[in-house]
């Protein structure tokens, strides 16, 4: 579920904590890193849980419509198929998924009023009105669920609920949204533990992430020795902390991640700097890394193989 860019960002954030807190050691840094991986997975699950809760509002809606003394034509034909369809029910009836929801106390985290208000506004969406007016296939159910999720992401209550429960929402929003779309398109699920297939893989989180975190921390002085000459008129102590961390991480990838092309590494850290550092950082980091890459390559310190060949 997590891309290498997502891992780079998590490693950068942990290294920043190490830089800011002298008492924060590498053991604690690794623990915090793994916690951040787990938080991303939990955020993904909470999105599924919240979506289920919103669809469940259709059942409440159906009961209210049936109790009206003067029902409208829509009231008479309304069915809670937004919730009762096979796609959503495959999630509702999934034992292991629901055990995980219970373990994480999602029932205590979800805001029922928010779910109700999001659903009520969805009632006004034309796509939902059309969906209710005719018989539906699983393809129709999928399209309306994707539309509902789009509606959620535009809704302040949904965004607030994610922010209130997960500090990593802004960082992981794009990857979680992409993964939820994949889940919806895979419905109905048949595997009882299907959700575990979306847990960040070992190759990305451990073989890449932990190695990047550990090496960037342990080789800090060595990296600084390589960087200082390339700074010329810049005082390394006055550089933005994030910029220096990103440069050090990129050097580790140049020298120790044999299957990652140098061009990919350089471009990735420039992109991360656009998101997390100063407006001028992207040009500065691009220039410094380009210079350092040439020096490392000339010194025979950049060893790449396969897909990692220097481009």
C-alpha positions as CSV (number, residue, x, y, z in Angstrom):
1,X,0.0,0.0,0.0
2,X,2.8,2.4,0.8
3,X,5.0,3.6,-2.0
4,X,8.7,4.3,-1.6
5,X,7.9,8.0,-1.5
6,X,5.6,7.4,1.4
7,X,8.4,5.5,3.2
8,X,10.9,8.3,2.4
9,X,8.6,10.8,4.0
10,X,8.1,8.7,7.1
11,X,11.9,8.2,7.4
12,X,12.5,11.9,7.0
13,X,10.0,12.7,9.8
14,X,11.6,10.3,12.2
15,X,15.1,11.6,11.3
16,X,13.8,15.1,12.0
17,X,12.7,14.0,15.4
18,X,16.2,12.6,16.0
19,X,17.7,15.9,15.0
20,X,15.4,17.9,17.3
21,X,15.6,15.8,20.4
22,X,19.0,14.7,21.7
23,X,17.4,12.1,24.0
24,X,15.6,10.4,21.1
25,X,17.8,7.5,20.1
26,X,17.8,5.2,17.1
27,X,16.0,2.4,19.0
28,X,13.1,4.8,19.7
29,X,13.3,6.1,16.1
30,X,12.8,2.6,14.7
31,X,9.8,2.1,17.1
32,X,8.3,5.4,15.9
33,X,8.9,4.4,12.3
34,X,7.0,1.1,12.7
35,X,4.2,2.9,14.6
36,X,3.8,5.3,11.6
37,X,3.5,2.3,9.3
38,X,0.8,0.8,11.5
39,X,-1.0,4.2,11.6
40,X,-1.2,4.3,7.9
41,X,-2.8,0.9,7.8
42,X,-5.2,1.8,10.6
43,X,-6.2,5.0,8.7
44,X,-6.9,2.9,5.6
45,X,-9.2,0.6,7.7
46,X,-10.9,3.6,9.3
47,X,-11.8,4.9,5.9
48,X,-13.5,1.5,5.1
49,X,-15.3,1.5,8.5
50,X,-16.5,5.1,8.0
51,X,-17.8,4.3,4.5
52,X,-19.7,1.4,5.9
53,X,-21.3,3.5,8.6
54,X,-22.4,6.1,6.1
55,X,-24.1,3.5,3.8
56,X,-25.8,2.1,6.9
57,X,-27.6,5.4,7.2
58,X,-29.7,4.2,4.3
59,X,-31.4,1.7,6.6
60,X,-32.3,4.5,9.0
61,X,-33.6,6.5,6.1
62,X,-35.7,3.7,4.9
63,X,-37.4,3.3,8.3
64,X,-38.2,7.0,8.5
65,X,-39.7,7.0,5.0
66,X,-41.9,4.0,5.8
67,X,-43.3,5.7,9.0
68,X,-44.5,8.8,7.1
69,X,-48.3,9.4,7.0
70,X,-48.1,11.0,3.6
71,X,-45.2,9.3,1.8
72,X,-43.9,10.7,-1.5
73,X,-43.4,8.5,-4.6
74,X,-39.7,8.2,-3.6
75,X,-40.6,7.2,-0.1
76,X,-42.8,4.4,-1.4
77,X,-40.1,3.0,-3.7
78,X,-37.1,3.7,-1.5
79,X,-34.9,0.8,-0.5
80,X,-31.7,0.8,1.5
81,X,-29.7,-0.9,-1.3
82,X,-26.8,1.5,-0.7
83,X,-26.1,-0.7,2.4
84,X,-27.9,-3.9,1.5
85,X,-26.0,-4.6,-1.7
86,X,-23.6,-7.6,-2.0
87,X,-20.6,-5.4,-2.2
88,X,-21.0,-3.6,1.1
89,X,-22.4,-6.7,2.8
90,X,-19.3,-8.6,2.0
91,X,-17.5,-6.1,4.2
92,X,-20.2,-6.1,6.9
93,X,-20.1,-9.9,7.1
94,X,-16.3,-10.2,7.1
95,X,-15.5,-11.6,10.5
96,X,-11.8,-10.8,10.6
97,X,-12.3,-7.3,9.3
98,X,-14.9,-6.6,11.9
99,X,-12.7,-8.1,14.7
100,X,-10.0,-5.7,13.6
101,X,-12.5,-2.8,13.7
102,X,-13.4,-3.8,17.2
103,X,-9.8,-4.2,18.3
104,X,-9.1,-0.7,17.1
105,X,-12.2,0.7,18.8
106,X,-13.5,2.3,15.6
107,X,-17.0,2.4,17.1
108,X,-15.7,4.9,19.7
109,X,-13.9,7.0,17.1
110,X,-16.5,7.4,14.4
111,X,-18.8,10.4,14.7
112,X,-22.4,9.2,14.0
113,X,-23.7,12.7,13.5
114,X,-21.1,13.3,10.9
115,X,-22.1,10.0,9.1
116,X,-25.7,11.1,9.2
117,X,-25.0,14.6,7.8
118,X,-22.7,13.2,5.0
119,X,-25.5,10.8,4.0
120,X,-28.2,13.4,4.1
121,X,-26.2,15.6,1.7
122,X,-25.5,12.7,-0.5
123,X,-29.3,12.3,-0.9
124,X,-29.1,15.5,-2.9
125,X,-26.5,14.1,-5.3
126,X,-28.0,13.4,-8.7
127,X,-26.1,10.1,-9.2
128,X,-27.7,8.8,-6.0
129,X,-31.2,9.9,-7.1
130,X,-30.8,8.0,-10.4
131,X,-29.4,5.0,-8.6
132,X,-32.5,4.8,-6.4
133,X,-34.8,5.1,-9.3
134,X,-34.0,1.8,-11.0
135,X,-32.9,-1.7,-10.4
136,X,-29.1,-2.1,-9.9
137,X,-26.4,-4.5,-10.8
138,X,-23.1,-4.9,-8.9
139,X,-21.6,-2.5,-11.5
140,X,-24.2,0.1,-10.5
141,X,-23.5,-0.5,-6.8
142,X,-19.7,-0.1,-7.4
143,X,-20.3,3.2,-9.3
144,X,-22.4,4.7,-6.5
145,X,-20.0,3.6,-3.8
146,X,-17.1,5.3,-5.7
147,X,-19.4,8.4,-6.0
148,X,-20.1,8.3,-2.3
149,X,-16.4,8.1,-1.5
150,X,-15.8,11.1,-3.8
151,X,-18.6,12.9,-2.0
152,X,-17.0,12.1,1.4
153,X,-13.6,13.5,0.4
154,X,-15.2,16.8,-0.4
155,X,-17.1,16.9,2.8
156,X,-15.7,18.9,5.8
157,X,-17.1,16.4,8.3
158,X,-15.3,13.5,6.7
159,X,-12.0,15.4,6.6
160,X,-12.5,16.5,10.2
161,X,-13.2,13.0,11.3
162,X,-9.9,11.8,9.7
163,X,-7.9,14.7,11.1
164,X,-9.3,14.2,14.6
165,X,-8.4,10.5,14.8
166,X,-5.2,10.4,12.7
167,X,-2.4,12.9,12.7
168,X,-1.0,11.3,9.5
169,X,-4.1,11.9,7.4
170,X,-2.6,14.8,5.4
171,X,0.6,12.8,4.8
172,X,-1.1,9.5,3.8
173,X,-4.3,10.8,2.3
174,X,-3.4,10.2,-1.3
175,X,-2.2,6.6,-0.8
176,X,-5.2,5.7,1.4
177,X,-7.6,7.1,-1.2
178,X,-6.0,5.2,-4.0
179,X,-6.1,2.0,-1.9
180,X,-9.8,2.4,-0.9
181,X,-10.6,2.7,-4.6
182,X,-8.8,-0.6,-5.3
183,X,-10.8,-2.2,-2.4
184,X,-14.1,-1.0,-3.7
185,X,-13.3,-2.2,-7.2
186,X,-12.4,-5.6,-5.8
187,X,-15.8,-6.1,-4.0
188,X,-17.4,-8.3,-3.1
189,X,-14.5,-9.8,-1.2
190,X,-14.4,-13.5,-0.5
191,X,-11.2,-13.9,1.6
192,X,-11.8,-13.4,5.3
193,X,-8.5,-11.6,5.8
194,X,-8.4,-9.8,2.5
195,X,-7.5,-6.5,4.3
196,X,-4.1,-7.9,5.3
197,X,-3.1,-8.0,1.7
198,X,-3.0,-4.2,1.8
199,X,-0.6,-4.1,4.7
200,X,2.6,-2.4,3.6
201,X,5.0,-5.0,2.3
202,X,8.2,-6.1,3.9
203,X,10.4,-5.2,1.0
204,X,9.3,-1.5,1.1
205,X,9.0,-1.1,4.9
206,X,11.9,-3.1,6.2
207,X,14.4,-3.8,3.4
208,X,14.2,-0.2,2.1
209,X,12.7,1.9,4.9
210,X,14.6,0.5,8.0
211,X,17.8,0.4,6.0
212,X,17.4,4.0,4.9
213,X,16.6,5.1,8.5
214,X,19.4,3.2,10.1
215,X,22.1,4.1,7.6
216,X,21.1,7.8,7.4
217,X,21.4,8.0,11.2
218,X,24.5,5.9,11.8
219,X,26.5,7.4,8.9
220,X,25.5,11.0,9.8
221,X,29.1,12.3,10.2
222,X,30.4,10.4,7.2
223,X,27.6,12.0,5.1
224,X,28.2,15.4,6.5
225,X,31.9,15.1,5.4
226,X,30.8,14.4,1.9
227,X,28.3,17.2,1.8
228,X,30.3,20.1,3.3
229,X,32.7,20.6,0.3
230,X,29.7,20.7,-2.1
231,X,28.1,23.6,-0.2
232,X,30.8,26.1,-1.1
233,X,29.5,29.4,0.3
234,X,26.8,27.8,2.3
235,X,27.1,27.2,6.0
236,X,25.7,23.7,6.7
237,X,24.5,24.7,10.1
238,X,22.3,27.4,8.6
239,X,20.7,25.2,6.1
240,X,17.1,24.1,6.6
241,X,17.1,21.0,8.7
242,X,14.8,19.2,6.4
243,X,17.0,20.0,3.4
244,X,20.1,18.5,5.1
245,X,18.1,15.4,6.1
246,X,16.8,14.9,2.5
247,X,20.3,15.3,1.0
248,X,21.7,12.7,3.5
249,X,19.0,10.3,2.7
250,X,19.5,10.7,-1.0
251,X,23.2,10.0,-0.6
252,X,22.4,6.7,1.2
253,X,20.2,5.7,-1.7
254,X,23.0,6.6,-4.2
255,X,25.5,4.5,-2.4
256,X,23.6,1.7,-0.8
257,X,20.3,1.1,-2.7
258,X,21.6,-0.8,-5.7
259,X,18.3,-1.3,-7.5
260,X,17.0,2.3,-7.3
261,X,18.1,4.4,-10.3
262,X,20.0,7.6,-9.3
263,X,17.7,9.7,-11.4
264,X,14.7,8.3,-9.6
265,X,16.3,9.1,-6.2
266,X,17.3,12.6,-7.2
267,X,13.8,13.4,-8.6
268,X,12.0,11.9,-5.6
269,X,13.9,14.0,-3.0
270,X,13.3,17.2,-5.1
271,X,9.6,16.3,-5.1
272,X,9.5,15.6,-1.3
273,X,11.2,19.0,-0.7
274,X,8.4,20.7,-2.6
275,X,6.0,19.3,0.0
276,X,7.9,19.7,3.2
277,X,10.6,22.3,2.9
278,X,11.0,25.9,1.7
279,X,10.0,27.3,-1.8
280,X,13.7,27.5,-2.8
281,X,14.7,24.1,-1.4
282,X,13.9,22.1,-4.6
283,X,16.4,24.0,-6.7
284,X,19.0,23.9,-3.9
285,X,18.6,20.2,-3.3
286,X,18.6,19.4,-7.0
287,X,21.8,21.3,-7.5
288,X,23.6,19.9,-4.5
289,X,22.6,16.3,-5.3
290,X,23.5,16.6,-8.9
291,X,27.0,17.8,-7.9
292,X,27.4,15.1,-5.2
293,X,26.2,12.4,-7.6
294,X,28.9,13.2,-10.1
295,X,31.6,13.3,-7.4
296,X,30.5,10.0,-5.9
297,X,30.3,8.3,-9.3
298,X,33.8,9.5,-10.2
299,X,35.0,8.1,-6.9
300,X,33.4,4.8,-7.7
301,X,31.0,5.0,-4.7
302,X,27.8,4.6,-6.7
303,X,27.2,1.0,-7.5
304,X,24.0,0.1,-9.3
305,X,22.7,-3.0,-10.9
306,X,19.7,-4.0,-13.0
307,X,17.0,-1.4,-12.8
308,X,19.4,0.7,-10.6
309,X,21.8,1.4,-13.4
310,X,22.8,5.1,-13.4
311,X,20.7,7.1,-15.8
